[in-house]
């Protein structure tokens, strides 16, 4: 899936959810919850990347002769 298809799919899903959630308060809560989910997933991914980078051997740290 390319980036335009991904954006289109997310937009279609948002419209579907909005149409099925007539109460604006519930929609705001759902949007906030999904934002928190995205932020938490991004935090987990960043932590994993940091751990991988710290555990990888340093290729350029050994002196060359």
ZADOBA-849277 format. One line per field, with one value per atom (N, C-alpha, C): residue number from 0; residue in three letters; atom name; y, z, x. Coordinates in Angstrom, 3 decimals, decimal comma, padded with zeros to 6 digits. Layout:
<vogus>
k <- NUM_...
r <- Ala_...
a <- CA_...
Y <- Y_...
Z <- Z_...
X <- X_...
</vogus>
This chain:
<vogus>
k <- 0_0_0_1_1_1_2_2_2_3_3_3_4_4_4_5_5_5_6_6_6_7_7_7_8_8_8_9_9_9_10_10_10_11_11_11_12_12_12_13_13_13_14_14_14_15_15_15_16_16_16_17_17_17_18_18_18_19_19_19_20_20_20_21_21_21_22_22_22_23_23_23_24_24_24_25_25_25_26_26_26_27_27_27_28_28_28_29_29_29_30_30_30_31_31_31_32_32_32_33_33_33_34_34_34_35_35_35_36_36_36_37_37_37_38_38_38_39_39_39_40_40_40_41_41_41_42_42_42_43_43_43_44_44_44_45_45_45_46_46_46_47_47_47_48_48_48_49_49_49_50_50_50_51_51_51_52_52_52_53_53_53_54_54_54_55_55_55_56_56_56_57_57_57_58_58_58_59_59_59_60_60_60_61_61_61_62_62_62_63_63_63_64_64_64
r <- Unk_Unk_Unk_Unk_Unk_Unk_Unk_Unk_Unk_Unk_Unk_Unk_Unk_Unk_Unk_Unk_Unk_Unk_Unk_Unk_Unk_Unk_Unk_Unk_Unk_Unk_Unk_Unk_Unk_Unk_Unk_Unk_Unk_Unk_Unk_Unk_Unk_Unk_Unk_Unk_Unk_Unk_Unk_Unk_Unk_Unk_Unk_Unk_Unk_Unk_Unk_Unk_Unk_Unk_Unk_Unk_Unk_Unk_Unk_Unk_Unk_Unk_Unk_Unk_Unk_Unk_Unk_Unk_Unk_Unk_Unk_Unk_Unk_Unk_Unk_Unk_Unk_Unk_Unk_Unk_Unk_Unk_Unk_Unk_Unk_Unk_Unk_Unk_Unk_Unk_Unk_Unk_Unk_Unk_Unk_Unk_Unk_Unk_Unk_Unk_Unk_Unk_Unk_Unk_Unk_Unk_Unk_Unk_Unk_Unk_Unk_Unk_Unk_Unk_Unk_Unk_Unk_Unk_Unk_Unk_Unk_Unk_Unk_Unk_Unk_Unk_Unk_Unk_Unk_Unk_Unk_Unk_Unk_Unk_Unk_Unk_Unk_Unk_Unk_Unk_Unk_Unk_Unk_Unk_Unk_Unk_Unk_Unk_Unk_Unk_Unk_Unk_Unk_Unk_Unk_Unk_Unk_Unk_Unk_Unk_Unk_Unk_Unk_Unk_Unk_Unk_Unk_Unk_Unk_Unk_Unk_Unk_Unk_Unk_Unk_Unk_Unk_Unk_Unk_Unk_Unk_Unk_Unk_Unk_Unk_Unk_Unk_Unk_Unk_Unk_Unk_Unk_Unk_Unk_Unk
a <- N_CA_C_N_CA_C_N_CA_C_N_CA_C_N_CA_C_N_CA_C_N_CA_C_N_CA_C_N_CA_C_N_CA_C_N_CA_C_N_CA_C_N_CA_C_N_CA_C_N_CA_C_N_CA_C_N_CA_C_N_CA_C_N_CA_C_N_CA_C_N_CA_C_N_CA_C_N_CA_C_N_CA_C_N_CA_C_N_CA_C_N_CA_C_N_CA_C_N_CA_C_N_CA_C_N_CA_C_N_CA_C_N_CA_C_N_CA_C_N_CA_C_N_CA_C_N_CA_C_N_CA_C_N_CA_C_N_CA_C_N_CA_C_N_CA_C_N_CA_C_N_CA_C_N_CA_C_N_CA_C_N_CA_C_N_CA_C_N_CA_C_N_CA_C_N_CA_C_N_CA_C_N_CA_C_N_CA_C_N_CA_C_N_CA_C_N_CA_C_N_CA_C_N_CA_C_N_CA_C_N_CA_C_N_CA_C_N_CA_C_N_CA_C_N_CA_C
Y <- -001,175_000,000_001,236_002,125_003,345_004,398_005,518_006,522_007,125_007,322_007,879_006,899_005,628_004,618_004,538_004,641_004,598_005,783_006,972_008,167_008,046_007,555_007,383_006,374_005,284_004,264_004,811_005,559_006,144_007,167_007,968_008,953_008,271_007,224_006,484_005,876_005,344_004,769_005,846_007,002_008,105_008,543_008,622_009,012_007,959_006,702_005,619_005,668_005,843_005,920_007,141_008,285_009,513_009,361_008,715_008,518_007,561_006,645_005,677_006,165_007,339_007,901_009,289_009,353_010,649_011,584_011,058_011,903_012,506_013,823_014,490_014,228_014,120_013,834_012,486_011,479_010,147_010,168_010,947_011,027_011,693_012,736_013,397_012,448_011,694_010,723_009,643_009,155_008,143_008,694_009,912_010,529_010,698_011,148_011,316_009,977_008,955_007,622_007,084_007,293_006,817_007,605_008,893_009,682_009,134_008,813_008,248_006,909_006,093_004,811_005,026_005,957_006,238_006,744_007,645_008,166_007,066_006,192_005,101_004,128_003,809_002,936_003,577_004,883_005,588_005,561_005,696_005,636_004,255_003,213_001,844_001,608_002,066_001,892_002,639_003,848_004,619_003,928_003,377_002,660_001,431_000,690_-000,495_-000,116_000,947_001,385_001,806_002,518_002,945_001,739_000,761_-000,440_-001,215_-001,300_-001,992_-001,277_000,055_000,823_000,717_000,624_000,509_-000,878_-001,905_-003,264_-003,682_-002,921_-003,244_-002,938_-003,791_-003,510_-002,235_-001,491_-000,249_-000,585_-000,428_-000,817_000,091_001,360_002,309_002,617_001,879_002,198_001,565_000,507_-000,159_000,617_000,765_001,480_000,662_001,364_000,697_000,833_-000,201_-000,173_-000,124
Z <- 000,000_000,000_000,000_-000,932_-000,963_-000,028_000,118_001,096_000,781_-000,481_-000,846_-000,523_-000,753_-000,416_001,094_001,842_003,293_003,814_003,327_003,746_003,371_002,194_001,756_002,628_002,973_003,811_005,209_005,768_007,092_007,060_006,005_005,867_005,752_004,962_004,814_006,145_006,898_008,204_009,167_009,141_010,009_009,682_008,411_008,000_008,449_008,274_008,703_010,208_010,977_012,431_012,827_012,219_012,541_012,222_011,113_010,744_011,684_012,301_013,219_014,674_014,914_016,264_016,263_016,409_016,306_017,483_018,636_019,806_019,713_019,663_019,514_020,702_021,899_023,071_022,964_022,504_022,316_021,223_020,176_019,070_019,532_020,343_020,884_021,778_022,611_023,484_022,668_021,635_020,776_020,075_019,559_018,886_019,846_021,067_022,066_022,422_022,550_022,872_021,764_020,518_019,394_019,279_019,605_019,637_020,692_021,868_022,923_022,496_021,829_021,327_020,364_019,435_018,472_019,141_020,110_020,827_021,618_022,230_023,001_022,095_020,947_019,993_019,494_019,258_018,818_019,911_021,172_022,284_022,385_022,237_022,288_021,143_019,946_018,797_019,005_019,559_019,818_020,862_021,902_022,937_022,367_021,523_020,897_020,037_019,251_018,386_019,206_020,289_021,163_021,755_022,212_022,779_021,735_020,513_019,448_019,126_019,087_018,770_019,875_021,121_022,237_022,324_021,914_022,019_020,793_019,709_018,503_018,755_018,256_018,437_017,695_018,315_017,695_016,665_015,411_014,325_014,222_014,505_014,325_015,626_016,692_017,956_018,118_017,391_017,504_016,712_017,301_016,565_015,349_014,280_013,065_012,993_012,454_012,344_010,919
X <- 000,851_000,000_000,895_000,660_001,464_000,867_001,556_001,143_-000,225_-000,540_-001,854_-002,977_-002,740_-003,745_-003,952_-002,873_-002,963_-003,777_-003,480_-004,215_-005,688_-005,967_-007,357_-008,092_-007,440_-008,061_-008,349_-007,418_-007,619_-008,747_-008,803_-009,881_-011,238_-011,309_-012,568_-012,996_-012,041_-012,353_-012,847_-012,224_-012,654_-014,076_-014,393_-015,753_-016,757_-016,414_-017,297_-017,544_-016,494_-016,630_-017,456_-017,184_-017,923_-019,405_-019,703_-021,105_-021,826_-021,081_-021,673_-021,645_-021,074_-020,976_-021,607_-022,925_-023,612_-023,338_-022,963_-022,710_-021,310_-021,228_-019,927_-019,006_-019,581_-018,751_-018,072_-018,814_-018,234_-017,168_-017,432_-016,466_-015,172_-015,285_-014,086_-013,304_-014,015_-013,343_-012,647_-013,318_-012,707_-011,466_-011,569_-010,418_-009,250_-009,532_-008,475_-007,842_-008,668_-008,155_-007,272_-007,675_-006,859_-005,559_-005,596_-004,358_-003,407_-003,946_-003,116_-002,529_-003,333_-002,844_-001,679_-001,835_-000,772_000,492_000,327_001,491_002,194_001,424_002,010_002,757_002,174_002,868_004,160_004,132_005,342_006,407_005,996_006,931_007,565_006,755_007,276_008,262_007,924_008,816_010,134_010,063_011,282_012,150_011,520_012,261_012,948_012,240_012,839_014,037_013,879_014,968_016,176_015,928_017,013_017,733_016,982_017,591_018,392_017,873_018,599_019,895_019,865_021,065_022,103_021,653_022,591_023,196_022,472_022,992_023,794_023,703_024,471_025,940_026,835_028,268_028,656_029,526_029,990_031,064_030,724_031,641_032,839_032,665_033,751_034,482_034,244_034,873_036,256_036,529_037,833_038,873_040,046_041,114_041,574_041,845_042,342_043,838_044,488_045,951_046,373
</vogus>
